[in-house]
Amino acid sequence: MGVYLLDRGADLRLKSTGGSLAEALAHLVLGMYALMVKGPVKPVQEWVAEASGPRCLAVPDLLNEVLFLYETEGAIASCVDIRLGEEGISAVLAGETFQQHRHLAIRNIKAATYQDVIATDTSVEVTLDV
């Protein structure tokens, strides 16, 4: 169980696995953060990201909400609690705001794409535009 970076040319393709879809999505969010930021993250603040609709649309929408929180508020998470509902997905992100003296930005991710999204009961695959 975990996150895997798959070869995808100019874009990044992430696959995450877990004991459930919620666990796989939590790994996916944390894996995306690991591609963007290095440094210790303390769970001292919380943010919520939400996405509605069918899973194949909600997964990239959720990741794009997480990216929006990172870009606008500096939100970086060390713990993610995913809740799956009939209407969509929500994520409670526990972490802290980006601090230049503690964190290093290593990669800019523009967006999660809708291309070739795969979501099963225990894994998720998405493409990230960098």
C-alpha positions as a Markdown table, in Angstrom:
| # | Residue | x | y | z |
|---|---|---|---|---|
| 1 | Met | 0.0 | 0.0 | 0.0 |
| 2 | Gly | 1.3 | 3.4 | -0.9 |
| 3 | Val | 1.9 | 5.8 | -3.7 |
| 4 | Tyr | 3.8 | 5.1 | -7.0 |
| 5 | Leu | 5.0 | 7.6 | -9.6 |
| 6 | Leu | 4.4 | 6.1 | -13.0 |
| 7 | Asp | 6.2 | 7.3 | -16.2 |
| 8 | Arg | 4.0 | 9.6 | -18.2 |
| 9 | Gly | 6.3 | 11.8 | -20.3 |
| 10 | Ala | 5.9 | 15.5 | -19.6 |
| 11 | Asp | 3.1 | 14.9 | -17.1 |
| 12 | Leu | 3.2 | 13.0 | -13.8 |
| 13 | Arg | 1.0 | 9.9 | -13.3 |
| 14 | Leu | 0.4 | 8.8 | -9.7 |
| 15 | Lys | -1.1 | 5.5 | -8.5 |
| 16 | Ser | -2.0 | 5.0 | -4.9 |
| 17 | Thr | -3.3 | 1.9 | -3.1 |
| 18 | Gly | -4.8 | 1.2 | 0.3 |
| 19 | Gly | -7.1 | -1.1 | 2.2 |
| 20 | Ser | -10.0 | 1.0 | 0.9 |
| 21 | Leu | -10.7 | 3.7 | -1.6 |
| 22 | Ala | -10.7 | 6.3 | 1.1 |
| 23 | Glu | -7.2 | 5.2 | 2.3 |
| 24 | Ala | -5.9 | 5.1 | -1.3 |
| 25 | Leu | -7.2 | 8.7 | -1.8 |
| 26 | Ala | -5.5 | 9.8 | 1.4 |
| 27 | His | -2.2 | 8.3 | 0.2 |
| 28 | Leu | -2.8 | 10.1 | -3.2 |
| 29 | Val | -3.2 | 13.5 | -1.6 |
| 30 | Leu | -0.1 | 13.0 | 0.6 |
| 31 | Gly | 1.9 | 11.7 | -2.4 |
| 32 | Met | 1.0 | 14.8 | -4.3 |
| 33 | Tyr | 2.2 | 17.0 | -1.5 |
| 34 | Ala | 5.5 | 15.0 | -1.4 |
| 35 | Leu | 6.0 | 15.8 | -5.0 |
| 36 | Met | 5.6 | 19.6 | -4.3 |
| 37 | Val | 7.1 | 20.2 | -0.9 |
| 38 | Lys | 9.9 | 18.9 | 1.3 |
| 39 | Gly | 10.2 | 19.4 | 5.0 |
| 40 | Pro | 8.5 | 18.5 | 8.2 |
| 41 | Val | 4.8 | 19.3 | 8.5 |
| 42 | Lys | 3.1 | 19.5 | 11.9 |
| 43 | Pro | -0.7 | 18.9 | 12.1 |
| 44 | Val | -1.6 | 22.2 | 13.8 |
| 45 | Gln | -4.3 | 23.5 | 11.4 |
| 46 | Glu | -7.1 | 22.0 | 9.4 |
| 47 | Trp | -8.6 | 22.7 | 6.0 |
| 48 | Val | -11.4 | 21.0 | 4.1 |
| 49 | Ala | -11.5 | 20.2 | 0.4 |
| 50 | Glu | -14.6 | 18.9 | -1.2 |
| 51 | Ala | -15.6 | 17.6 | -4.7 |
| 52 | Ser | -19.0 | 16.3 | -5.9 |
| 53 | Gly | -20.1 | 14.2 | -8.8 |
| 54 | Pro | -19.1 | 10.8 | -10.1 |
| 55 | Arg | -15.8 | 9.4 | -8.8 |
| 56 | Cys | -14.0 | 9.8 | -12.2 |
| 57 | Leu | -14.7 | 13.5 | -12.0 |
| 58 | Ala | -14.6 | 14.0 | -8.2 |
| 59 | Val | -11.1 | 12.6 | -7.8 |
| 60 | Pro | -9.3 | 15.2 | -9.9 |
| 61 | Asp | -11.7 | 17.9 | -8.6 |
| 62 | Leu | -10.7 | 17.0 | -5.1 |
| 63 | Leu | -7.0 | 17.2 | -6.0 |
| 64 | Asn | -7.5 | 20.5 | -7.7 |
| 65 | Glu | -9.2 | 21.8 | -4.5 |
| 66 | Val | -6.2 | 20.7 | -2.5 |
| 67 | Leu | -3.9 | 22.5 | -5.0 |
| 68 | Phe | -6.0 | 25.6 | -4.7 |
| 69 | Leu | -5.6 | 25.6 | -0.9 |
| 70 | Tyr | -1.9 | 25.2 | -1.3 |
| 71 | Glu | -1.6 | 28.1 | -3.8 |
| 72 | Thr | -3.9 | 30.5 | -1.9 |
| 73 | Glu | -3.3 | 29.6 | 1.7 |
| 74 | Gly | -0.1 | 27.7 | 1.7 |
| 75 | Ala | -1.9 | 24.7 | 3.1 |
| 76 | Ile | 0.4 | 21.6 | 3.3 |
| 77 | Ala | -0.9 | 18.4 | 5.1 |
| 78 | Ser | 0.7 | 15.7 | 7.0 |
| 79 | Cys | -2.5 | 13.8 | 7.7 |
| 80 | Val | -5.6 | 13.4 | 5.5 |
| 81 | Asp | -9.0 | 12.0 | 6.5 |
| 82 | Ile | -11.1 | 11.1 | 3.4 |
| 83 | Arg | -14.9 | 10.8 | 3.6 |
| 84 | Leu | -16.8 | 9.2 | 0.8 |
| 85 | Gly | -20.4 | 10.0 | 0.3 |
| 86 | Glu | -23.1 | 9.4 | -2.2 |
| 87 | Glu | -22.7 | 13.0 | -3.5 |
| 88 | Gly | -18.9 | 13.2 | -3.6 |
| 89 | Ile | -15.7 | 13.2 | -1.6 |
| 90 | Ser | -14.4 | 15.4 | 1.2 |
| 91 | Ala | -11.0 | 15.6 | 2.7 |
| 92 | Val | -10.0 | 17.0 | 6.1 |
| 93 | Leu | -6.4 | 18.1 | 5.7 |
| 94 | Ala | -4.3 | 18.5 | 8.9 |
| 95 | Gly | -1.1 | 20.3 | 8.6 |
| 96 | Glu | 0.4 | 23.8 | 8.6 |
| 97 | Thr | 1.0 | 26.7 | 6.2 |
| 98 | Phe | 4.1 | 26.7 | 4.0 |
| 99 | Gln | 7.0 | 28.4 | 5.8 |
| 100 | Gln | 10.1 | 29.2 | 3.8 |
| 101 | His | 12.5 | 28.6 | 6.7 |
| 102 | Arg | 11.0 | 25.1 | 7.2 |
| 103 | His | 9.8 | 23.9 | 3.8 |
| 104 | Leu | 11.3 | 23.7 | 0.3 |
| 105 | Ala | 9.0 | 24.0 | -2.8 |
| 106 | Ile | 10.4 | 21.4 | -5.2 |
| 107 | Arg | 7.8 | 21.2 | -8.0 |
| 108 | Asn | 4.9 | 23.1 | -9.3 |
| 109 | Ile | 1.8 | 21.1 | -10.1 |
| 110 | Lys | -0.6 | 23.0 | -12.3 |
| 111 | Ala | -3.6 | 20.7 | -12.0 |
| 112 | Ala | -5.0 | 17.2 | -11.8 |
| 113 | Thr | -6.4 | 16.2 | -15.2 |
| 114 | Tyr | -9.5 | 14.2 | -16.1 |
| 115 | Gln | -7.5 | 12.1 | -18.5 |
| 116 | Asp | -7.5 | 8.3 | -17.7 |
| 117 | Val | -8.7 | 8.6 | -14.1 |
| 118 | Ile | -9.0 | 5.1 | -12.6 |
| 119 | Ala | -10.7 | 4.6 | -9.2 |
| 120 | Thr | -11.3 | 1.1 | -7.8 |
| 121 | Asp | -12.2 | -0.1 | -4.3 |
| 122 | Thr | -8.6 | 0.0 | -3.2 |
| 123 | Ser | -6.6 | 2.1 | -5.7 |
| 124 | Val | -6.6 | 5.4 | -7.6 |
| 125 | Glu | -4.6 | 6.6 | -10.7 |
| 126 | Val | -4.5 | 10.2 | -11.9 |
| 127 | Thr | -2.4 | 12.3 | -14.2 |
| 128 | Leu | -0.9 | 15.6 | -12.9 |
| 129 | Asp | -0.1 | 18.5 | -15.2 |
| 130 | Val | 3.3 | 20.0 | -14.3 |
